[in-house]
Amino acid sequence: MSFQSLGLSEALLKAISKKGYTTPSPIQQKAIPPVLEGKDVLASAQTGTGKTAGFTLPLLHILSENPKEKYRPIRALILTPTRELAAQVYANVKEYSEFLKLRSAVIFGGVNQKPQIATLRQGIDVLVATPGRLLDLQNQGVLSLKRIEIFVLDEADRMLDMGFLRDIERTIKLMPDKRQNLMFSATFSKDIKKLAHGILNHPVQVEAEPENSTVEAITQKVYRVAKGLKTGLIIKLISEGKWKQVLVFTRTKHGANKLCKKMINSGITAAAIHGNKSQGARTKALSGFKNGSVNVLVATDIAARGLDIPLLPHVVNFELPNISEDYVHRIGRTGRAGASGEALSLVSADETTYLRDIEKLVGMKIPSEVIEGFEPDPNASTLPEKRQQRQSRNGQNRNKSKGENIASRNNSRKPKRNNRRSSNNNRT
């Protein structure tokens, strides 16, 4: 199948050809036709399969068929969970609309709003936004969503994970009831289907990969290792393997900063990217990672969501996620667009339960290996760290309670002796 056979305009085909694309990906083949027909679509696609083009191409085609150049109300809204994803989607919109008379803009928090406001006031057709900045500017009266014709909710599963449900509901109330709705997600969880039921009208449901599957081009491996030896192991793997581009995942922002610092001290060029970093720092880190001046990008799940890094060869889970679906999102950063990739996980004893859940989700036993000098601790607990902490606290509370009971029993005896002394004193 070719892009021409999908019914896209000549201007879009010219832009697609300029980017070097010849054949639409499975999600593009399945999603573009129903979108062009004006139908609502609920799409599930593995990250890296071209789903952004799956909605931007038909969206731009529809808007260009009925241009409104004099007065430009916002006609299409693409809502994304993170700044990085918003910037990426906007870049795609700009590239694909190069030969169309359409204007677009992107707005997100963490940066000065004045340039964004100036762009909006000039009139635009397509707006890419994150929920917080969108609602903020709407409350200021800077923008209106009353003329929206097409609404796209991108990375809907991550939207829910990040607690944006209320913002989504508020945004929907600001748009006309009659509009086309497109919802894209990596998974079709119960919550996603519930959300879709409240937004979409008789949607066409499309999937490019089996639900929660991992891309076949990705080689997955587990390294069993003692928790305290993880940093040494990852530095050894990167240094001895001479890896030039590695995306490393940690569970926490603090953990990302700590690991990044240790890598830099070991002579590895690294940068951290997470929610506490300013937008400028995040953009600089990502830019350095893409141009090769930074070899290792250490990230948390939220910060890395939606990152588009072409031909990324290595993803390392320094810590396994406690939500199994996040593993699929993480390793989906590599093996994109037909390229091969490697996903490695450093697993300590306390992450055994997480690994078991992940293997159940992806439907495979992930091959494991132990490297000499970095063996797992045979005496370590296999309980997740939080459960260990809970048990420790409960144990401390039980010991404390025992101590209090003993003390109270002792104290209950003391007053009697004191009373006897006082009564004797009263006699004298």
C-alpha positions as CSV (number, residue, x, y, z in Angstrom):
1,M,0.0,0.0,0.0
2,S,1.2,3.5,-0.8
3,F,0.4,6.9,0.7
4,Q,-1.3,7.9,-2.6
5,S,-3.8,5.0,-2.2
6,L,-4.9,6.5,1.2
7,G,-6.5,9.5,-0.6
8,L,-4.2,12.2,0.9
9,S,-3.8,15.5,-1.0
10,E,-0.9,16.2,-3.4
11,A,0.5,18.8,-1.0
12,L,0.6,16.3,1.8
13,L,2.1,13.6,-0.4
14,K,4.8,16.1,-1.4
15,A,5.7,16.7,2.3
16,I,5.7,13.0,3.0
17,S,8.0,12.3,0.1
18,K,10.3,15.1,1.3
19,K,10.7,13.3,4.6
20,G,11.6,10.1,2.7
21,Y,8.6,8.0,3.6
22,T,7.2,5.7,0.9
23,T,5.0,3.2,2.6
24,P,2.5,3.9,5.4
25,S,2.9,2.0,8.7
26,P,0.2,-0.5,9.8
27,I,-1.4,2.1,12.2
28,Q,-1.4,4.7,9.4
29,Q,-3.0,2.3,7.0
30,K,-5.7,1.5,9.5
31,A,-6.4,4.9,11.0
32,I,-6.1,7.4,8.1
33,P,-9.0,6.1,6.0
34,P,-11.7,6.3,8.8
35,V,-10.4,9.7,9.9
36,L,-10.7,11.0,6.3
37,E,-14.3,9.7,6.3
38,G,-15.0,11.9,9.3
39,K,-15.4,9.1,11.8
40,D,-14.4,9.1,15.4
41,V,-11.4,6.7,16.0
42,L,-10.0,4.9,19.0
43,A,-6.5,3.7,18.1
44,S,-4.0,1.6,20.0
45,A,-0.5,1.5,18.7
46,Q,2.9,0.7,20.0
47,T,5.1,3.7,20.4
48,G,7.4,4.2,17.4
49,T,4.9,2.8,14.8
50,G,4.1,6.2,13.3
51,K,0.8,6.9,15.1
52,T,1.4,10.7,15.2
53,A,1.3,10.8,11.4
54,G,-1.8,8.6,11.7
55,F,-3.8,11.5,13.0
56,T,-1.9,14.6,11.8
57,L,-2.0,13.7,8.1
58,P,-5.8,13.2,7.8
59,L,-6.4,16.1,10.1
60,L,-4.4,18.4,7.9
61,H,-6.1,17.1,4.8
62,I,-9.6,17.7,6.2
63,L,-8.8,21.3,7.3
64,S,-7.1,22.2,4.0
65,E,-10.2,21.0,2.1
66,N,-12.1,23.9,3.7
67,P,-9.6,26.7,4.4
68,K,-10.5,29.8,6.5
69,E,-7.6,32.1,5.8
70,K,-9.2,35.5,6.7
71,Y,-10.5,34.7,10.1
72,R,-8.6,31.8,11.7
73,P,-10.4,30.3,14.7
74,I,-8.7,27.2,16.2
75,R,-10.2,24.4,14.3
76,A,-8.2,21.4,15.5
77,L,-6.9,20.7,19.0
78,I,-4.3,18.1,19.8
79,L,-3.9,17.5,23.5
80,T,-0.8,15.8,24.8
81,P,0.4,15.0,28.4
82,T,4.0,16.3,28.3
83,R,5.9,19.3,26.9
84,E,8.3,17.1,25.0
85,L,5.5,15.3,23.2
86,A,3.7,18.5,22.4
87,A,6.9,19.9,20.8
88,Q,7.4,16.7,18.9
89,V,3.8,16.6,17.6
90,Y,4.0,20.3,16.6
91,A,7.2,19.6,14.7
92,N,5.4,16.9,12.7
93,V,2.4,19.2,12.0
94,K,4.8,21.9,10.7
95,E,6.6,19.4,8.5
96,Y,3.5,17.8,7.0
97,S,1.8,21.2,6.4
98,E,4.8,22.8,4.7
99,F,2.9,23.0,1.4
100,L,-0.5,23.9,2.9
101,K,-1.9,27.3,3.8
102,L,-2.5,26.3,7.4
103,R,-1.1,27.8,10.5
104,S,-0.3,26.0,13.7
105,A,1.1,26.6,17.2
106,V,2.2,24.8,20.3
107,I,1.6,25.9,23.9
108,F,2.9,24.3,27.1
109,G,4.0,25.4,30.6
110,G,7.4,26.0,31.9
111,V,8.2,28.8,29.5
112,N,7.2,32.4,29.0
113,Q,3.6,32.6,27.8
114,K,3.9,36.0,26.0
115,P,5.3,34.6,22.7
116,Q,2.6,31.9,22.8
117,I,-0.1,34.5,23.3
118,A,1.3,36.6,20.4
119,T,1.2,33.6,18.1
120,L,-2.4,32.7,19.1
121,R,-3.6,36.3,18.5
122,Q,-2.4,36.1,14.9
123,G,-4.9,33.3,14.2
124,I,-4.1,29.6,13.9
125,D,-5.8,26.5,12.5
126,V,-4.2,23.8,14.5
127,L,-3.2,24.0,18.2
128,V,-1.0,21.5,20.0
129,A,-1.2,21.9,23.8
130,T,-0.7,20.4,27.2
131,P,-3.7,20.7,29.5
132,G,-2.4,23.1,32.1
133,R,-1.3,25.9,29.8
134,L,-4.3,25.4,27.5
135,L,-6.8,26.0,30.4
136,D,-4.7,28.8,31.8
137,L,-4.8,30.8,28.6
138,Q,-8.4,29.9,28.0
139,N,-9.2,31.3,31.5
140,Q,-7.3,34.5,30.5
141,G,-9.5,34.9,27.4
142,V,-6.6,34.5,25.1
143,L,-8.0,31.5,23.1
144,S,-11.4,30.0,22.4
145,L,-12.3,26.4,21.7
146,K,-15.8,27.1,20.5
147,R,-14.9,26.5,16.8
148,I,-13.1,23.2,17.2
149,E,-13.9,20.7,14.4
150,I,-11.4,18.0,15.3
151,F,-10.2,17.0,18.8
152,V,-7.2,14.6,19.3
153,L,-6.3,13.1,22.6
154,D,-2.8,11.8,22.2
155,E,-1.2,9.3,24.7
156,A,-4.5,9.1,26.5
157,D,-3.3,6.3,28.9
158,R,-0.5,8.6,30.1
159,M,-3.0,11.4,30.5
160,L,-4.9,9.3,33.0
161,D,-1.7,8.2,34.7
162,M,-0.7,11.8,35.3
163,G,-4.1,12.8,36.7
164,F,-5.3,14.9,33.8
165,L,-8.9,13.4,33.8
166,R,-10.5,16.6,35.2
167,D,-8.6,18.8,32.8
168,I,-9.7,16.6,29.9
169,E,-13.3,16.9,31.1
170,R,-13.0,20.7,31.5
171,T,-11.5,21.0,28.0
172,I,-14.3,18.9,26.4
173,K,-17.0,21.3,27.9
174,L,-15.3,24.2,26.2
175,M,-15.7,22.6,22.7
176,P,-18.8,22.2,20.5
177,D,-20.7,18.9,20.9
178,K,-20.5,18.4,17.1
179,R,-16.9,17.6,16.3
180,Q,-14.7,14.7,15.2
181,N,-12.8,12.9,18.0
182,L,-9.6,10.9,17.7
183,M,-8.1,9.1,20.7
184,F,-4.7,7.4,20.6
185,S,-3.2,5.3,23.3
186,A,-0.5,2.6,23.7
187,T,-3.0,0.4,25.6
188,F,-6.7,-0.3,25.8
189,S,-7.2,-0.5,29.6
190,K,-10.6,-0.4,31.3
191,D,-10.0,3.2,32.2
192,I,-9.2,4.1,28.6
193,K,-12.3,2.4,27.3
194,K,-14.4,4.2,29.9
195,L,-12.9,7.5,28.9
196,A,-13.4,6.8,25.2
197,H,-17.1,6.0,25.9
198,G,-17.6,9.5,27.3
199,I,-15.8,11.2,24.4
200,L,-16.2,9.2,21.2
201,N,-19.3,8.7,19.1
202,H,-19.6,5.2,17.5
203,P,-15.8,5.0,17.1
204,V,-13.9,2.9,14.7
205,Q,-11.4,0.9,16.8
206,V,-8.0,0.1,15.3
207,E,-4.9,-1.6,16.6
208,A,-1.5,-1.9,15.0
209,E,-0.1,-4.4,17.5
210,P,-1.7,-6.8,20.0
211,E,-2.5,-5.0,23.2
212,N,0.5,-4.5,25.5
213,S,2.8,-6.3,23.1
214,T,6.4,-5.4,22.7
215,V,8.0,-4.6,19.3
216,E,9.5,-7.8,17.8
217,A,12.6,-5.9,16.7
218,I,13.6,-5.3,20.4
219,T,16.0,-7.8,22.0
220,Q,15.1,-8.0,25.7
221,K,17.5,-9.2,28.5
222,V,17.6,-9.2,32.3
223,Y,20.8,-8.9,34.3
224,R,20.3,-10.3,37.9
225,V,22.4,-8.1,40.2
226,A,22.7,-7.0,43.8
227,K,21.0,-3.7,44.4
228,G,24.1,-1.9,45.6
229,L,26.1,-3.1,42.5
230,K,23.7,-1.7,39.8
231,T,25.6,1.6,39.3
232,G,28.9,-0.3,38.8
233,L,27.3,-2.7,36.3
234,I,25.6,-0.1,34.1
235,I,28.8,1.9,34.0
236,K,30.7,-1.3,33.0
237,L,28.2,-2.1,30.3
238,I,28.2,1.4,28.8
239,S,32.0,1.8,29.0
240,E,33.1,-1.6,27.8
241,G,30.4,-1.8,25.1
242,K,31.3,1.7,24.0
243,W,27.6,2.6,23.7
244,K,27.1,6.0,22.2
245,Q,23.4,6.5,22.8
246,V,21.7,5.0,25.9
247,L,18.3,6.0,27.4
248,V,18.3,4.9,31.1
249,F,15.1,4.8,33.2
250,T,14.9,5.3,37.0
251,R,11.8,5.4,39.2
252,T,12.5,8.7,40.8
253,K,13.8,12.2,40.0
254,H,16.3,11.9,42.9
255,G,17.5,8.6,41.5
256,A,17.9,10.1,38.1
257,N,20.1,12.9,39.4
258,K,22.2,10.6,41.6
259,L,22.9,8.1,38.8
260,C,23.7,10.9,36.3
261,K,26.2,12.4,38.7
262,K,27.9,9.1,39.2
263,M,28.1,8.5,35.4
264,I,29.7,11.9,34.9
265,N,32.2,11.2,37.6
266,S,33.1,7.9,35.8
267,G,33.8,9.8,32.5
268,I,30.5,9.2,30.8
269,T,28.7,12.2,29.3
270,A,25.2,12.1,30.8
271,A,22.2,14.3,31.4
272,A,19.1,13.9,33.5
273,I,15.6,14.7,32.4
274,H,12.6,14.8,34.7
275,G,9.8,17.0,36.0
276,N,11.9,19.1,38.3
277,K,14.1,20.2,35.5
278,S,13.3,23.5,33.8
279,Q,12.0,23.4,30.2
280,G,15.3,24.9,29.0
281,A,17.3,22.2,30.8
282,R,15.1,19.5,29.4
283,T,15.3,20.8,25.8
284,K,19.1,21.2,26.1
285,A,19.6,17.6,27.5
286,L,17.4,16.1,24.7
287,S,19.1,18.1,22.0
288,G,22.6,17.0,23.3
289,F,21.4,13.4,23.4
290,K,20.1,13.6,19.8
291,N,23.2,15.3,18.4
292,G,25.6,12.9,20.2
293,S,27.3,15.4,22.6
294,V,25.5,13.5,25.4
295,N,25.8,9.7,25.4
296,V,23.4,8.8,28.2
297,L,20.0,10.3,29.0
298,V,18.7,9.3,32.5
299,A,15.0,9.8,32.7
300,T,11.9,9.2,34.7
301,D,8.8,7.7,33.0
302,I,6.8,10.9,32.7
303,A,9.7,12.9,31.3
304,A,10.5,10.3,28.7
305,R,7.0,9.8,27.5
306,G,6.6,10.6,23.8
307,L,10.3,11.2,23.2
308,D,11.1,10.5,19.5
309,I,14.7,9.5,19.2
310,P,15.4,8.0,15.8
311,L,17.4,4.7,15.7
312,L,18.0,4.6,19.5
313,P,20.0,1.4,20.0
314,H,19.9,0.9,23.8
315,V,17.3,1.3,26.6
316,V,18.2,0.3,30.1
317,N,15.8,-0.1,33.0
318,F,18.1,0.8,35.9
319,E,15.1,0.1,38.1
320,L,12.0,-1.8,36.9
321,P,8.7,0.1,36.9
322,N,6.2,-1.0,39.5
323,I,3.5,-0.6,36.8
324,S,4.0,-3.3,34.2
325,E,2.5,-1.3,31.3
326,D,5.3,1.3,31.8
327,Y,7.8,-1.4,30.9
328,V,6.2,-1.6,27.4
329,H,6.3,2.2,27.1
330,R,9.9,2.4,28.2
331,I,11.4,-0.2,25.8
332,G,9.2,1.2,23.0
333,R,11.7,4.0,22.8
334,T,14.0,1.7,20.9
335,G,13.2,-0.6,17.9
336,R,11.2,2.2,16.3
337,A,10.2,2.4,12.7
338,G,11.6,-1.0,11.7
339,A,15.0,-0.5,13.3
340,S,16.4,-3.0,15.8
341,G,17.1,-2.2,19.4
342,E,18.2,-3.6,22.8
343,A,16.3,-3.3,26.0
344,L,18.2,-4.3,29.2
345,S,16.9,-4.5,32.8
346,L,19.0,-4.5,35.9
347,V,16.9,-6.5,38.4
348,S,17.6,-6.9,42.1
349,A,15.9,-9.3,44.4
350,D,13.3,-6.9,45.6
351,E,12.1,-6.4,42.0
352,T,11.3,-10.0,41.4
353,T,7.6,-9.5,41.7
354,Y,7.7,-6.6,39.2
355,L,9.6,-8.8,36.7
356,R,7.1,-11.6,37.1
357,D,4.2,-9.2,36.4
358,I,6.0,-7.8,33.3
359,E,6.7,-11.2,31.9
360,K,3.1,-12.1,32.4
361,L,2.0,-8.9,30.6
362,V,4.3,-9.3,27.5
363,G,3.7,-13.0,27.3
364,M,7.3,-14.2,27.5
365,K,10.1,-15.3,29.8
366,I,12.8,-12.6,29.4
367,P,16.3,-14.2,29.2
368,S,18.4,-13.5,32.2
369,E,22.2,-13.4,32.9
370,V,24.5,-12.9,35.8
371,I,27.8,-11.1,35.2
372,E,30.8,-12.2,37.4
373,G,31.5,-9.7,40.1
374,F,28.0,-8.3,40.0
375,E,26.1,-11.4,41.4
376,P,22.7,-10.9,43.1
377,D,22.6,-10.9,46.9
378,P,21.4,-14.4,48.0
379,N,20.2,-13.1,51.3
380,A,18.3,-10.1,49.9
381,S,14.5,-10.1,50.4
382,T,12.4,-10.7,47.2
383,L,9.6,-8.4,48.6
384,P,9.2,-5.1,46.8
385,E,11.1,-2.3,48.7
386,K,7.9,-0.5,49.8
387,R,6.5,-3.7,51.3
388,Q,9.8,-4.3,53.1
389,Q,9.5,-0.8,54.6
390,R,5.9,-1.4,55.6
391,Q,6.9,-4.6,57.3
392,S,9.8,-2.9,59.0
393,R,7.5,-0.1,60.3
394,N,4.9,-2.6,61.5
395,G,7.7,-4.5,63.3
396,Q,8.9,-1.4,64.9
397,N,5.4,-0.4,65.9
398,R,4.8,-3.9,67.4
399,N,8.1,-3.7,69.4
400,K,7.1,-0.2,70.4
401,S,3.7,-1.4,71.6
402,K,5.4,-4.2,73.6
403,G,7.7,-1.7,75.2
404,E,4.7,0.6,76.0
405,N,2.8,-2.4,77.5
406,I,5.7,-3.4,79.7
407,A,6.2,0.2,80.7
408,S,2.6,0.7,81.5
409,R,2.6,-2.5,83.6
410,N,5.6,-1.3,85.5
411,N,4.1,2.1,85.9
412,S,0.9,0.6,87.1
413,R,2.8,-1.0,90.0
414,K,4.8,2.2,90.9
415,P,1.8,4.3,91.9
416,K,0.8,1.7,94.5
417,R,4.2,1.9,96.1
418,N,4.1,5.7,95.9
419,N,0.7,5.7,97.5
420,R,1.9,3.5,100.3
421,R,4.8,5.9,100.9
422,S,2.6,8.9,100.8
423,S,0.1,7.3,103.2
424,N,3.0,6.5,105.6
425,N,4.2,10.0,105.3
426,N,0.8,11.2,106.2
427,R,0.8,9.1,109.3
428,T,4.0,10.6,110.7
